[in-house]
Structure formats: structure tokens, C-alpha cells
Amino acid sequence: MVRRTAEPPALPGLAEAAPASAGEAPHYHGHRERLRARFAEAGPEALADYELLELALFRSIPRRDVKPLAKALIRRFGSFAEVISADPARLTEVQGVSAGVAADLKLIEAAGRRLARGAIAARPLLGSWGALIEYLRATMAFSGREEFRVLFLDRRNHLIADEVQGRGTVDHTPVYPREVARRALELSATAIILAHNQPSGDPTPSGADIRMTREIVSVLDPLGIVVHDHVILGREGHASLKGLKLI
């Protein structure tokens, strides 16, 4: 005797579409084609964040209406950028997001970072400030944890290396000026740009940010290594300590 296994309950709002009658495509197929056509004809700016996310989910989840899932992700994280920047473990907390779907979303994030880095790879950074800010925003502005990065530059202000010197909590990352100096000497860097993100969203520099930056300047100056700037990234924009005349 064959025993029938009970079907698992459907996820609220994320259930498979009812089977179409013979020869009839599921209702969401037409929606997918219309959305693809809008993207091709009008570009990504014509789509809301959840619609762009739907396009990203089409290949990951080929046989389900993904609009409810896309909207659920935007509600949870806030925007397209924040969804693809979210930690995979947090993504899979949302019903309907498997480990495979989370990996596909992280691949989009990685591609965006690679594109942004390509825009600054072979150019003097001080003359490509807009591209640098876009790269830093793509890399760290939407992270849920604070990161401190150092961009090491050569004599022509070309990028030698971009390294994360520390990761911390939602509001604190330990930074060691002598470690920054040691790494700059190892790479034969003649200048650096400091950058860190503020998960709170507000890029306004704190007193601790200013003191730490000035300490790094004081350690590197005798070595002939210039600190061009310290950029703070947040969802609401960015702040430059040099632009604010704080260094």
C-alpha cells in the first residue's frame, strides 16, 4: 500500500499560482513579459524598486508569481540596494527566499561592486571623485554593520589596493593607526583615502571619527604618506572630512 504524504502548507501571499488549463500559460507569464518590455524600452529608472527586484527574481524562481516576495523584501529592508546588500542569513529569514535565491541576490551585489571598481581602477582618484563616491556607495553604504576601509594610492594617485581594515557592530569599528601605517609601507603607498559607513544612515562625522582621522594623519605624516580624505557613507549621502575642513 502506498501512503500519501501530506503537502506542506503554502506560504501566505507566496503560494504557487493555480494550475492553468491545458494550453494556457499561468497569469504571471504575461506580467513577466510586460515588465521585461518596460525595462528594455524605458530602462531601469522607469521601474520601482520592487519591480527591478522582480526582474532579478524571475530566473531564481521561474515558476511562481514573485511580486509578493519582491514587495516583502522591500518592506523588510527598505530599497533594492538594501535588499541585495543584506546579509544572506537575514535574506533567508523572509519566507520564500532560499539559500539559492539569496546567493543570486548577492551575485548582483558583487557585479555592481565590480562595475563600480572598474570605473576607478585605472584613473587618478582625485580627478575621478564622482566615480570614487559611487564605488564607495556601492561597496559599503548599505551594509548593516560598520566597515572601515583604506584605499592605498601610488604617486599618481592610482589605486594600489582597497582593503577592509576592520568590521564592527552597527555603530563602532576598532581602527589601529599603526596597522594602517604598516600596511601602507608594505604596499609602497604614498597616499591613502579612508572610508567608513554609518549603518544609521547619517554620515555626519562624530568627534571620535575626527580624532581617529587626525591620529592617523599624525602617524603617517612623518612617513611621507598623505591622507587625502576620510569619507563617511550613509544611506542619506556622504560626508568628506576634508571638504568640511576637519583635516
C-alpha positions in Angstrom: 0.0 0.0 0.0 1.3 3.4 -1.0 1.0 6.0 1.7 0.3 9.6 0.6 2.5 12.3 2.1 0.7 15.4 3.2 1.6 18.5 1.2 3.3 21.3 3.1 1.2 24.4 3.7 1.5 27.2 1.2 3.3 30.4 2.3 0.8 33.3 2.8 1.0 35.6 -0.2 3.7 33.4 -1.9 1.7 30.4 -3.0 2.1 28.9 -6.4 -0.4 30.1 -8.9 -3.3 27.9 -9.6 -2.6 25.5 -12.4 -3.6 26.9 -15.8 -5.9 24.9 -18.0 -4.4 22.9 -20.9 -2.5 25.1 -23.3 -2.9 28.2 -21.0 0.1 29.9 -19.5 0.0 30.9 -15.8 -1.3 34.5 -15.3 2.2 35.8 -14.2 3.8 34.9 -17.5 2.1 37.9 -19.2 3.2 40.1 -16.3 6.8 39.0 -16.7 6.9 39.8 -20.4 5.3 43.2 -19.9 7.8 44.0 -17.1 10.8 42.9 -19.3 9.5 45.0 -22.2 9.2 48.1 -19.9 12.8 47.5 -18.7 14.1 47.1 -22.3 12.2 50.1 -23.7 12.3 52.6 -20.8 15.3 51.5 -18.8 15.7 50.7 -15.1 14.7 54.2 -14.0 11.2 53.6 -15.2 10.8 50.7 -12.7 10.0 50.9 -9.0 12.5 49.1 -6.7 10.1 46.1 -6.2 9.8 45.8 -10.0 13.5 45.8 -10.5 13.7 43.1 -7.8 11.0 41.1 -9.5 13.2 41.0 -12.7 16.1 39.8 -10.6 13.9 37.0 -9.1 12.5 35.8 -12.4 15.4 33.5 -13.1 15.8 32.4 -9.5 12.2 31.4 -9.1 10.9 30.6 -12.6 7.5 29.1 -11.7 5.9 31.4 -9.2 4.5 34.9 -9.1 7.4 36.8 -7.4 5.7 40.2 -7.0 4.6 39.4 -3.4 8.1 38.2 -2.5 9.7 41.3 -4.1 7.4 43.6 -2.1 8.0 41.6 1.1 11.8 42.1 0.7 11.4 45.8 0.1 9.2 46.2 3.1 11.8 44.3 5.2 15.0 46.0 4.1 13.8 49.3 2.6 15.1 49.5 -1.0 16.6 47.5 -3.9 20.1 48.4 -2.8 19.5 47.4 0.8 18.0 44.1 -0.3 21.0 43.0 -2.3 23.4 44.3 0.4 21.7 42.4 3.2 23.4 39.5 4.9 22.4 36.2 3.3 21.2 34.9 6.7 18.8 37.8 7.0 17.6 37.4 3.5 16.6 33.8 4.2 14.5 34.9 7.1 12.0 36.1 4.6 9.5 33.4 3.6 10.2 32.3 0.0 13.9 33.2 0.0 16.0 30.0 -0.2 19.8 29.9 0.1 20.0 29.7 -3.7 17.8 32.9 -4.1 20.0 34.7 -1.5 23.1 33.7 -3.4 21.7 35.0 -6.7 20.9 38.4 -5.0 24.5 38.5 -3.6 25.8 37.9 -7.1 24.0 41.0 -8.3 25.7 43.0 -5.4 29.1 41.6 -6.4 28.5 42.5 -10.0 27.6 46.1 -9.1 30.7 46.4 -6.9 32.9 45.0 -9.7 31.4 47.5 -12.2 31.9 50.4 -9.8 35.5 49.4 -9.1 36.2 49.1 -12.9 35.3 52.8 -13.2 38.1 53.9 -10.9 40.7 51.1 -11.5 43.0 52.9 -13.9 42.2 56.6 -13.2 43.7 59.1 -10.7 41.2 59.0 -7.9 41.5 62.7 -7.0 40.3 63.5 -10.5 37.6 60.9 -10.5 35.8 61.9 -7.3 32.3 61.2 -8.5 33.3 57.6 -9.6 35.0 57.1 -6.3 31.9 58.1 -4.3 29.8 55.8 -6.5 32.2 52.9 -5.9 32.2 53.5 -2.1 28.4 53.8 -2.0 28.1 50.5 -4.0 30.6 48.8 -1.7 29.5 49.8 1.8 26.8 52.5 2.1 24.0 50.0 2.7 25.8 47.5 4.9 24.1 46.7 8.2 27.5 46.7 10.0 30.1 49.3 10.2 33.2 48.8 8.0 36.4 50.8 7.9 38.3 50.7 4.5 41.6 52.1 3.4 42.3 52.9 -0.3 46.1 52.8 -0.8 47.3 55.0 -3.7 50.6 55.3 -5.6 52.4 58.5 -6.6 50.0 59.1 -9.5 47.0 58.6 -7.1 46.1 55.4 -8.8 44.5 52.7 -6.7 47.0 50.1 -5.4 44.6 48.3 -3.1 41.3 48.7 -1.4 41.2 46.8 1.9 38.8 46.5 4.8 40.8 47.2 7.9 38.0 46.4 10.4 34.4 45.4 10.7 32.5 46.1 13.8 29.0 46.5 15.2 26.2 48.7 14.0 28.0 51.8 15.3 31.6 51.0 16.1 34.7 49.6 14.3 38.1 49.4 16.0 40.8 51.1 13.9 44.6 51.0 14.7 46.6 53.8 13.1 49.9 51.9 13.3 48.3 49.0 11.4 47.2 51.4 8.7 50.8 52.8 8.5 52.4 49.3 8.4 50.2 48.2 5.5 50.8 51.5 3.6 54.6 50.9 3.9 54.2 47.2 2.8 52.3 48.4 -0.4 54.7 51.3 -1.0 51.7 53.6 -0.9 52.4 57.4 -0.9 48.8 58.4 -0.1 45.6 56.9 1.3 41.9 57.7 1.4 39.9 56.5 4.5 36.3 55.5 4.3 33.7 54.0 6.6 30.0 53.6 6.6 27.3 54.6 9.1 24.5 51.9 9.2 22.3 54.5 11.0 22.2 56.3 7.6 23.5 59.7 8.9 27.0 60.4 7.5 27.7 63.3 9.9 31.2 62.8 11.3 31.4 62.2 15.1 34.0 63.5 17.5 35.5 60.1 17.5 35.7 60.0 13.7 37.6 63.3 13.7 40.0 62.3 16.5 40.8 59.0 14.9 41.4 60.6 11.5 43.8 63.1 13.0 45.7 60.4 14.8 46.2 58.5 11.5 47.4 61.7 9.9 49.9 62.3 12.7 51.2 58.7 12.4 51.5 58.8 8.6 52.8 62.3 8.1 56.4 61.6 9.3 56.5 58.7 6.9 55.7 61.0 3.9 52.3 59.3 3.4 49.4 61.7 2.7 45.8 61.2 4.0 43.8 62.8 1.2 40.4 62.4 2.9 38.1 60.4 5.1 34.8 59.8 3.5 31.8 58.7 5.6 29.0 56.9 3.7 25.4 56.6 4.7 22.0 55.9 3.1 21.3 59.6 3.3 24.5 60.6 1.4 28.2 61.1 2.3 30.5 63.4 4.1 34.1 64.4 3.4 36.2 65.4 6.4 38.5 67.3 4.0 35.5 69.1 2.4 34.3 70.0 5.9 37.8 71.3 6.7 38.1 68.9 9.6 41.5 67.6 8.5 
